Amino acid sequence: MSANIIKLFIITVFLTVVTYLIGLNLFALSGLETFNPNRIFAIGLGAGAFFASVCTGFFLLLKPYKLSIRKKTLFVGNLAFKASDRELRHLLGQYGEVFSIRLMTDKITRKPRGYGFVEMELSAANKALSELNGSEFMGRELRVSLANDPAPQQQQ
């Protein structure tokens, strides 16, 4: 679990408890302690949870939480021409999460070119790379390697 998620959880619990305690004091000061204590507890806890969730939501609006998923793009060559992205996703999905698959086709004829690019989570991509390179898939020996990352385009 990410450290930021743990921090947000702790902050939310803290705000819930503080708001609940403030609510109990307000009930005592207002003379409403004749209510059922279970009802006071439920109202205080509900108000605390609501206040904490609003504060947490406001915090996330100010500073959005970004998941840092490390991705790697693999080049998959020597694919059978009849291989679909669904079949390739099934094959690579055994090693981890597949984010995207791009199978290259000829621009004019729209026929498959026999290679593609697969974007996966870093550790899953490393495992798939080591285990699938040279393996047989749909009657052909796959060539799996790291794709060249495109050079960042300079802004003008």
N, C-alpha and C positions, 0 to 999 in steps of 0.2 A: 504494500500500500504506500502511496506517495506521502511524503512528509507534509505537503500542503493540504492534502485531504484530512490527515490526522489533526493538523492545526485547526482547520475549519470545524471539525467535529468537536474538539475540545472547547473552542470558542462558543459554539452553539450550546453545548451542555452548560457551560459557565453562565451564559446569558439566560438560559432557561431557569437555572437555580436562583440566580440573583433576582430575576423578575418575579419568581414565585415567592421568595422571601419578602420582597417589597409588597407584593399583593397581600400576604398574610398580615403584615404590619398595617396596611391600609384598612383591611377588614377589622382589625382590632381597634384602630383609632376611630373608625366610623360607627362603632357600636353594633356592628353586624355579626358579632361573634356568637349570637344566638342561633345562627344558621347551623345546619348540619355540618360537622367538621369534614366529612367526606366530600360534601358539595364545595366547600371552600377550597379544599385540596385540589379538586378537579378543575375548578375555575382558575385557581392560581397557576396550576401546572399548564393548563391550556393557554392561558394568556402569556405565560413565560415562553412556551414553545412557539407561539405565534410571533412574539416580539423577536425571539432569537432567529427565527427563519427569515423575518423581514430584514433584520440587520445583516444576516449572512448573505441574503440576496442582494442587498445594497452594496455590500463589500465586493461581491462578484461582478456587479455592474461596473464598479470603479476600477477593479483590477481583475479582468477575466482570467480564469484558470486555463492554462494551455497544457494539454496532455503532450508529453514529450515522448512520442513513439519513434524509436529509431528505425528507419526503413532502409532497405537496400534493394536495388534493382538488379535482377538477374537477366542475362541474355540466355535464351533457350534456343539452340539451333538444331538443325537436322531433324525437324519435326516432320511427321507424316503429313502429307497435304490434306488428308481427311480429318486431322486432329482439330477439335473445336476448343474454344476457350473453356467450355464446361468440363470437358475431359481433362484438360490441363489443370484446371482449378482443382478437380478431384485428386489428381496425382500429387500436386504440390500442397494441397490442403492437409495431407497426412503429416506434413512437417511443421505446420503452423498456419497462422492467419495469412491469407492472400488478400492484398488490398486492391490490386488491379492487374489485368492481363491485357496486353496489346499484341494481337497477332497481325503480322504485316501481310498486306496483300498488294498485288500489282495494281497500279493506279488505273490502267486502261482496262485490263481484262477482269479485274477483281478476283483473280485466282490467288490462293495462298502462296506465299513465297517460301514457306518452310522454316520460319523463325519468328520469334516474338520476344517480348519483354514482360517480365513478371515482377511486380513490386510486392515485397514481403517484409515482415518484421525481421529485424537484424539477426537474431539468433536462429530463427526458423530458416532464413535465407542461407545462412552459413551451413546449417545441417543439410538442407536440400542440395546445396552446391556440392558438398563433399560426397553425398550418397547417390545423387542422380547423374552426375557427369560420367558418361560412358555406359550408363544403364540402357536397357532396351525398353522402348515405349512404342506401341503400335507397329512393331516390326522394324523400327529404326533405332540406331544407337544415338542417344541424346548427347549433345554438346552443351554443357551448362557452364557459364562463366559469369564473372561480374560484368555488368554493363558499364560502358564508359559514361560517367556522369556528364551531362551537357554542361558546357562552360557557361557560367552566369553571363547574361547579356548586359553589356554596359548601357547605362541610361545616358541619353543625349540631351 
